[in-house]
């Protein structure tokens, strides 16, 4: 996946999480009864929804960086001509 593709995917996830949080907080603001009965849970879910997406992006980026670093460190060892078996 290219960098722009990765950024687009994370932007879609973050947009969905922010939209969900906005709907919950907005519902709380206009006084939806079942949300008002659970104010703490509504804020907690909104916060967790957004922070989970951000945490996933950070962990995914860290894993990609580690994989790239391992690929650059672990390059194949070239075989010298004197070590090759004779074709006779």
N, C-alpha and C positions, 0 to 999 in steps of 0.2 A: 504494500500500500504506500502510495506516495505521501509526501508531507501535506500537500493540499487536500488529498482525500481523507487523511487522518484528521486534519483540522475541521473539515466539513462534517465528518461523523461526530466528532466531539461537540461541535457547535449545535448540531441537531439534538444530541442528548441533553446538552445544557439548556437549550431552548425549551425542550419538553419539561425538564425539571423546573425551570423558572415559571413556565406556564401553569404547571400543577400547583406550585407554591402560591402563585398569584391568585389562582381560583380559590384555594383554601383560605388565604388571608382575606381576599375580597368577600368571600362568603361569610367569614367571621365579621368583617366590617359592616356588612349590610344586615347582620343579625339572624343568620340562618340558625334555627333552634338547635339542631343536633350538633352544630359546630360550636355554638355558644356554650353548650353543656360540657364540651371537652376543649376548652381554650388551650390548655397546656399541651395536650396531645396534637392539636392542630398546628401550633407553632413548632413543636418538636418534629412532626412529620415533614413540615415544609423545610425546616433546616436540614434534616437528614436526607431529604430528596435531592437537594442541591449539593450538599457536601459529598454525598456518595458519588455523584457524577464527577465532581472535581477530584476526589480521591482516586477514582478509577483512571482518570486521565493522567494523573501524576504517576501512578503505579505502572500504567501502560508505557508511558514515556521513559520511565526508569528501566523497565524491562527491555525496551527497544535499544536504549543507550548501552546497556550491559551486553546485549547480544551483538551490537555493532562493535563494541570494544573487544569482545572475545573473538570475533571474526578477524579483526585486524591483528590481534596478538597471535592467534593460532593459524598461521599460514602453513601450507603444505611444504614439507622439506623436499628440496629437489634431489633427484637421484643422480649421482655422478656416473659418468660413463664407465669408469673402472669397476664399479660395483654391479653393473648389469651382467646377467648371465650371457655366456657366449651363445650365438645362434647356430652353432655347428651341430 
